[in-house]
Amino acid sequence: MLIDLLDAEFSVFGHPVLWREVVGNGFGLLSAIGGMRRVVWAWPVGIIGNALLFTVFLGGVFHTPQALDLYGQAGRQLMFIAVSVYGLVRWMRDSKRSGAAVLPRWGTARERTAMLVVAVVGTVVFAQLFGYLGSFGKWADAWIFTGSMLATFGMARGLTEFWLIWIAVDVVGVPLLIVAGFYPSAALYVVYAAFVAWGFAVWLRIQNKYIGQKMAS
């Protein structure tokens, strides 16, 4: 029954869409809300969505309506799962230690330099790899993969910059997904963009409050 539901389709402007794409993105949005609230359950919820979306973006393998393989989009779901395990362990440890899953902070100069290097090198390297594999939109796909990796890792470490990286991912991701015909994912990217701006403001406020309390004590 559940498999039949997730394999079911509906139509958007004459284009078939899988329900599991909608459900997977729904779990992703719920995970993002949990991340903004800095609660540990954000990670396992996100993993469920990642597993569903992995099957969606390997359209040629899992026979989706688009029948397109976006190796960067599919690969980043596996990357999300791996980094989510790291984030779950780290947030659980920090929660036991300080009572808060994570305390937002700006990255150090060294961390920012490292993220910039990874962003450039990762995009170039993965664009070549995804192009070799025949991925659709290799450069956009490569940045989405690399940026998502940086943003997820930044969230795990409590770096407020991770919200800004997500915005840069969304700016590239929306046009790619529209052209590829993944309309629910494209629509969610638009929702994410607004949500990410809100999340950034929330984490920045928490960060400034914590710094103020620390200076006062």
N, C-alpha and C positions, 0 to 999 in steps of 0.2 A: 504493500500500500504506500509506504513512504517513498520507495524507489519510483513507483509510478507517478507520484506527485511531483518529485523533483525532476523527472524526465518530461513532465507535461510542458506544453508550450502555450503561449498566447501571442497575439499579433500587435505590433506597434507600427502604425503607418504602413501596414502591409508586410512588415518584416517579422518573421517568427522569433520569439524570445523564449529561452528556457527559464522555468521557474527557479531552478537551482542557482541561476545567475542572480536573480532577485534575492533569494534567501541568503546566498553567500555574502552578498553586499550588505544585506541587513545585519548579519552578524558582524561584519566589518565596521558598520556605523555604531553598533552597540559597543564594540570594543573601543572605538575612538572616544565614545562618551565616558566609558570606564577609565580610559587613560587620562582624560581631562580631570576626572574626579580623583585620580590617583588611587584607584582600588585594584587589588590584586587580580580579581576575576576578569579584568579586561584582557589578560593574556590568553587564558584557555578559551574564552569566547571567540577571540580573534582566530585562534587555531582552527576552530570548526569552520569559520568562514573561509579561511585559506584553503582548507582541504576541498571544499566545494568548488571554489573558484579555480583551483588547479585543473579540475576536469573541464571547466568551461573554456579556458584559454588554450587548451590543447584540442582544438576543434577537429583537427584531422584524425586524431587518435580516438576521441570519445564521441565523434560523430555529432557535433553540435550543428545547429542550423547554419552558422556562418562557415563552418568547415575550414577555418583559418587557424594556423598555429602561430600564436604570439609567444615565442619561447621566453622572452623577457618577462612578460606578464605571468606566464605559468611558473617560470623559475623563481620569480620573486615570492610566489606563494610558499614554495619550499623554504626559501630564505626566511620568510616571515615566521614559519613554524620553528625553524632552528633558533632565530633570535628571540622569539617569544618564550622559548624554554629558558634561555639565558635571562630574559627580563623577569619571568615569573620567579625564578630562583633568587635573583637579586632583590626584587621588591619584597618577597617574603622574608628574606634575611634582614633587610633594612627595617621592615615593619616590626619585626621582633626586637630589633636593636633600639630603634628610636621612637616607635609608635606610629610613624608615618611611612608609607610604602616608598616614597621618594620625596626629596626636598629639591624643588627646581632651582637651577643656577645657570649662569652664563658659562659657556665653555671657556677654557683658558686659551691663551694665544697658541699654545702648542696643539691643543685639541682642534681649534679652528683651522689651523694650517694643515693638519692631518686630514680633516674633512674635505678641504678644498682640493688637496692632492688626490684623494680617493675619488672625488667627484669627477675630476678631469680624466685621470688615468682610467678609472673604472668605466666611464662612458665610452672612451675610445676603444678599450679592449673588448668590452661586451658588444659594441656595435659590430666589430669584426666577427666575433663569434656568432652573434645572432644572424648576421648577414650570411655567413657560411652555412648555417643551419636552415636558411631560407625563411627567417622570421619576417613578418609583415612590419614595415616601418622600423628598420633596424636602429636608426639613431635615436628616435623618440623612445623606442622600446628599451634601448640601452640606458638612457638617462632615467627613465622611470624605474628600472631595476636598481640602478646605482643609488639614485636619490632615495628610493624606498628603504634600501639597506641602511643608508646613513641616518634617515629619520627614525627608523625603528630602533637602531642601536643608540641614537641620541635620547630617545624616550626612555630606554632601559637605564641609561646613566643619569637621567634627570636633567638633560641639557635643554634649556628653553628654546634654543635655536632649532630644535627638531620640528617645531611647528612651521617655521619659515621654510624649511626644506620641503615640507609637505606641500606648501603653496606652490613652490617651483615645480614639484611633480605634477600637481593638478593642472597647472597651466599647459603643460605638454600633454598630459594624459587625456584631457577632454577631447581635443581635436582628433587624436589617434583613435580613440575608441568610437567616436562618431563615424569616422571614415571606415573603420573595420566592421561597423554594424553592431557593436556591443552597447546598445542604447541604455539598458539599466545601469551598467557600470559607468557610462559617460554621465548619466544624470546624477549618479551618486557622487562622482568626482566634483560636480558643481556644488552639491550639497556640502561635500567635504570642505570645499574652499571657504564657504561661509562659516562652517563649523570650526575649521582650523583657525581662522582669524579670531573667533571667540575663545577657543582654547588657548591661543597665545596670550590673549589679554588676561585670562584667568590665571595661567601659570605665572605671568609677569607680576600680577598683583600679589600672588602668594609669595613669590620670590622677594619682592620689595618689602613685604610685611615681615618676612623672616629676617631679612638683612637689618631692618629697623629694630626689631626685637633684640637681635644679636648685638647691635651697636649700643643699645640702651642698657644692656646687662653688662 
